[in-house]
């Protein structure tokens, strides 16, 4: 009898704990981590009202075809590129390389960029902005970003690109941010139904 009562007590405690603290939503670790950061007031780009109403980002379903192995060609002699932003700020990047890959039998090409003067902790970070045919409809109108690293480039000259990890720039959530504007050359003539969907701002 004592054992039954003890088990019932443990189940009740676990039930109370689960109700008091909601699990982080997401189908992958990337989605869970992003939702975790958005729930954290010290990291979240959301407005106060947006943070209060936040239940989780809206993602496209994860699809294997949007995880591709691309050929990477470094561009060491590329000029410095002044990225226009959503404010008067200019972001200074250099084209670090070009990636080529295929989706649904179609060949595509994108430029990958690197900050010219990164902080030491971001020395290996690469920046992949892209536009596609979901922009302004199912996804953010200004395009989306994917984080890459120089250490992701394999010895055989390939790099894995996972569009399921595509995310919105912070200005999709609040006007207080200054975000790089995706170059028109980084447009993919296809619907990339992967990653984070469009977000409806709340004031």
C-alpha positions as CSV (number, residue, x, y, z in Angstrom):
1,X,0.0,0.0,0.0
2,X,2.8,2.4,0.9
3,X,4.5,1.7,-2.5
4,X,1.3,2.5,-4.3
5,X,0.9,5.8,-2.4
6,X,4.5,6.7,-3.1
7,X,4.1,6.1,-6.8
8,X,0.9,8.1,-6.9
9,X,2.7,11.0,-5.1
10,X,5.6,10.9,-7.6
11,X,3.2,11.0,-10.6
12,X,1.4,13.9,-9.1
13,X,4.6,15.9,-8.6
14,X,5.8,15.2,-12.1
15,X,2.4,16.3,-13.5
16,X,2.5,19.5,-11.5
17,X,6.0,20.3,-12.7
18,X,5.1,19.6,-16.4
19,X,2.1,22.0,-16.1
20,X,4.2,24.7,-14.4
21,X,6.9,24.6,-17.1
22,X,5.9,24.0,-20.7
23,X,8.2,22.0,-22.9
24,X,10.1,23.8,-25.6
25,X,8.4,23.2,-28.9
26,X,10.3,22.0,-32.0
27,X,10.8,18.9,-34.2
28,X,14.6,19.3,-34.2
29,X,17.3,20.6,-31.9
30,X,17.7,23.7,-34.1
31,X,13.9,24.5,-33.8
32,X,14.0,23.9,-30.0
33,X,17.1,26.1,-29.5
34,X,15.5,28.9,-31.6
35,X,12.3,28.7,-29.6
36,X,14.2,28.7,-26.4
37,X,16.1,31.8,-27.3
38,X,12.9,33.6,-28.4
39,X,11.3,32.8,-25.0
40,X,14.3,34.2,-23.2
41,X,13.8,38.0,-22.6
42,X,17.5,38.6,-22.5
43,X,18.0,37.2,-26.0
44,X,14.6,37.5,-27.8
45,X,14.2,40.0,-30.7
46,X,10.5,40.1,-29.9
47,X,8.7,43.2,-28.7
48,X,7.3,43.1,-25.1
49,X,3.9,42.3,-26.4
50,X,5.3,39.7,-28.9
51,X,7.2,38.0,-26.1
52,X,4.2,37.9,-23.9
53,X,2.1,36.2,-26.6
54,X,4.9,34.0,-27.9
55,X,4.1,30.3,-28.0
56,X,6.6,29.1,-30.6
57,X,7.9,30.0,-34.1
58,X,6.1,28.7,-37.1
59,X,8.3,26.3,-39.1
60,X,7.9,24.6,-42.4
61,X,7.9,20.8,-42.0
62,X,11.4,19.3,-42.0
63,X,12.2,17.8,-45.4
64,X,15.3,15.8,-46.3
65,X,15.5,17.3,-49.8
66,X,16.3,20.7,-48.4
67,X,19.5,19.4,-46.8
68,X,22.0,19.4,-49.6
69,X,25.7,18.8,-50.1
70,X,27.0,21.8,-52.1
71,X,30.3,22.3,-54.0
72,X,32.2,25.1,-52.4
73,X,34.5,27.4,-54.4
74,X,36.5,29.9,-52.4
75,X,36.8,33.5,-53.8
76,X,40.0,34.8,-52.2
77,X,40.3,37.8,-54.6
78,X,36.7,39.0,-54.2
79,X,36.3,42.7,-53.4
80,X,34.9,44.0,-50.1
81,X,31.1,44.2,-50.3
82,X,29.1,47.0,-48.5
83,X,25.8,45.4,-47.5
84,X,23.0,47.9,-47.3
85,X,20.8,47.4,-44.3
86,X,17.3,48.2,-43.2
87,X,18.7,51.4,-41.5
88,X,21.5,53.8,-42.5
89,X,24.1,51.4,-41.2
90,X,26.4,49.7,-43.7
91,X,27.6,46.1,-43.0
92,X,31.0,45.3,-44.4
93,X,31.4,41.8,-45.8
94,X,33.6,40.0,-48.2
95,X,32.4,37.3,-50.6
96,X,34.1,34.3,-49.1
97,X,33.0,31.7,-51.7
98,X,30.3,30.4,-54.1
99,X,28.3,27.3,-53.5
100,X,26.5,25.2,-56.2
101,X,23.9,22.5,-55.5
102,X,20.8,20.9,-56.8
103,X,17.2,20.7,-55.5
104,X,14.5,18.8,-57.4
105,X,16.8,18.4,-60.4
106,X,17.5,22.1,-60.7
107,X,21.0,23.6,-60.3
108,X,21.5,26.7,-58.1
109,X,24.3,29.0,-57.0
110,X,24.6,31.2,-54.0
111,X,27.3,33.5,-52.6
112,X,28.6,33.0,-49.1
113,X,29.9,36.1,-47.2
114,X,32.2,36.7,-44.2
115,X,32.4,39.7,-41.9
116,X,35.5,41.7,-42.6
117,X,36.1,42.6,-39.0
118,X,34.5,39.9,-36.8
119,X,34.8,39.7,-33.1
120,X,37.2,36.9,-32.1
121,X,34.4,34.5,-31.1
122,X,32.9,34.9,-34.6
123,X,36.1,34.5,-36.6
124,X,34.9,31.2,-38.3
125,X,31.3,32.4,-39.0
126,X,30.0,32.6,-42.5
127,X,26.9,34.4,-43.7
128,X,24.5,32.9,-46.2
129,X,21.5,35.1,-47.1
130,X,19.0,34.0,-49.7
131,X,15.8,34.9,-51.4
132,X,13.3,32.4,-52.9
133,X,9.7,32.2,-54.2
134,X,8.1,31.9,-50.8
135,X,9.2,35.4,-49.8
136,X,6.4,37.8,-49.0
137,X,3.9,35.0,-48.8
138,X,4.8,32.0,-46.7
139,X,8.2,33.4,-45.5
140,X,9.6,36.8,-44.6
141,X,9.6,39.2,-47.5
142,X,13.3,40.2,-47.1
143,X,14.7,36.7,-47.4
144,X,16.2,34.4,-44.8
145,X,19.7,33.6,-43.4
146,X,21.6,30.4,-42.7
147,X,24.6,30.2,-40.4
148,X,27.7,28.4,-41.7
149,X,31.3,28.1,-40.5
150,X,34.6,27.9,-42.2
151,X,35.1,24.6,-40.3
152,X,32.1,23.2,-42.2
153,X,34.0,23.1,-45.5
154,X,35.2,19.6,-46.1
155,X,38.6,18.6,-47.5
156,X,37.0,17.5,-50.7
157,X,35.6,21.0,-51.3
158,X,32.0,20.4,-50.3
159,X,29.8,21.9,-47.6
160,X,26.4,20.8,-46.2
161,X,23.6,23.3,-46.5
162,X,20.5,22.7,-44.5
163,X,17.7,25.0,-45.5
164,X,15.6,23.5,-42.7
165,X,17.8,25.8,-40.5
166,X,16.9,28.9,-42.4
167,X,15.8,31.7,-40.1
168,X,14.5,35.2,-40.3
169,X,16.6,38.3,-39.6
170,X,15.7,40.1,-36.4
171,X,14.0,43.0,-38.2
172,X,11.2,40.5,-39.2
173,X,10.2,40.7,-35.5
174,X,10.9,44.2,-34.5
175,X,11.8,47.5,-36.2
176,X,14.5,48.3,-33.6
177,X,17.0,46.1,-35.4
178,X,19.3,46.9,-38.4
179,X,19.6,43.9,-40.7
180,X,21.6,43.3,-43.9
181,X,19.5,43.3,-47.0
182,X,19.9,40.1,-49.1
183,X,21.6,40.8,-52.5
184,X,19.3,40.1,-55.5
185,X,22.0,37.8,-56.9
186,X,21.3,35.4,-54.0
187,X,17.8,34.6,-55.4
188,X,16.7,31.0,-55.9
189,X,14.0,30.6,-58.5
190,X,12.2,27.9,-56.4
191,X,10.1,27.7,-53.3
192,X,12.2,26.8,-50.4
193,X,9.5,25.4,-48.1
194,X,11.9,24.9,-45.2
195,X,13.0,26.7,-42.1
196,X,11.2,29.5,-40.3
197,X,7.9,30.8,-41.8
198,X,6.7,34.4,-41.9
199,X,6.0,36.1,-38.6
200,X,3.2,38.6,-37.9
201,X,4.5,41.5,-35.9
202,X,2.7,42.7,-32.8
203,X,3.1,46.2,-31.6
